[in-house]
Amino acid sequence: RILDASQFTNLSIPKRLALLIDKLNEMHYQARWEAGADGPRVIFGRCPYAAIIEKHPELCRMDGSLLKNVLGKEVRQLGRIEKAQGLCVFAVS
């Protein structure tokens, strides 16, 4: 498995985010993270599921669950890629 939550154990949040971004980019998400006043945000510049995401929003929930499990924090989706355009943004609390 490319993303195994045990790899992230005992890491600080910034280190977890950096490792997470590396792993997501190996899966072609074009991911990055940025700090914010309300906490970090994880941004996907590309969604591997963009062609089918409108009919399968559960894939967004799957990505959110993955982020929550790896980061050990609540995650809320702020925006998603639609019609293969835009960004997918998750807020980490």
C-alpha positions in Angstrom: 0.0 0.0 0.0 1.3 3.4 -0.9 -0.6 5.1 2.0 -0.2 3.3 5.2 -1.3 5.3 8.3 1.5 3.7 10.4 4.1 5.6 8.4 2.7 8.8 9.9 2.7 7.7 13.6 4.7 9.9 15.9 5.3 12.6 13.3 4.4 16.3 13.8 1.5 17.6 11.7 3.8 19.5 9.3 5.9 16.4 8.8 2.7 14.3 8.3 1.5 16.8 5.8 4.8 16.8 3.9 4.9 13.0 3.7 1.2 12.9 2.8 1.8 15.3 -0.1 4.7 13.2 -1.4 2.6 10.1 -1.3 -0.4 11.7 -3.0 1.8 13.1 -5.7 3.1 9.6 -6.4 -0.6 8.9 -7.1 -0.8 11.9 -9.5 -3.0 14.2 -7.3 -0.8 17.3 -7.9 -1.3 17.9 -4.2 0.1 20.6 -1.9 -0.7 22.0 1.5 -0.8 25.5 2.9 -1.1 26.9 6.3 -4.1 29.0 7.2 -5.6 30.9 10.1 -8.0 28.1 10.8 -5.5 25.3 10.2 -3.8 23.7 7.3 -5.5 23.0 4.0 -4.8 20.1 1.6 -5.3 21.0 -2.0 -5.5 18.6 -5.0 -4.7 20.2 -8.3 -5.8 17.1 -10.1 -8.2 14.4 -9.1 -7.6 10.9 -10.5 -11.4 10.4 -10.5 -12.3 13.7 -12.2 -13.9 12.0 -15.1 -16.5 10.2 -12.9 -16.6 12.4 -9.8 -20.0 14.0 -10.5 -21.7 10.6 -10.5 -19.6 9.2 -7.7 -19.2 11.8 -4.9 -18.4 9.0 -2.5 -14.9 9.2 -3.9 -14.5 12.6 -2.3 -15.6 11.2 1.0 -13.0 8.4 0.5 -10.3 11.0 0.0 -11.5 12.9 3.1 -11.4 9.7 5.2 -7.9 8.9 3.9 -6.7 12.4 5.0 -8.4 12.0 8.4 -6.9 8.6 9.0 -3.4 9.7 8.1 -3.4 13.1 9.8 -5.4 12.0 12.9 -7.5 15.2 12.6 -11.0 16.1 11.4 -11.1 17.0 7.8 -13.8 19.0 5.9 -14.1 19.4 2.2 -14.3 23.0 1.2 -14.4 22.6 -2.6 -14.1 19.9 -5.2 -13.0 19.5 -8.8 -16.1 19.6 -11.1 -16.2 18.9 -14.8 -12.4 18.2 -14.6 -11.6 21.8 -13.6 -10.7 23.7 -10.5 -9.2 22.4 -7.3 -10.3 20.0 -4.5 -9.7 21.6 -1.1 -9.8 20.0 2.3 -9.6 21.9 5.6 -7.8 20.1 8.5 -8.9 21.1 12.0 
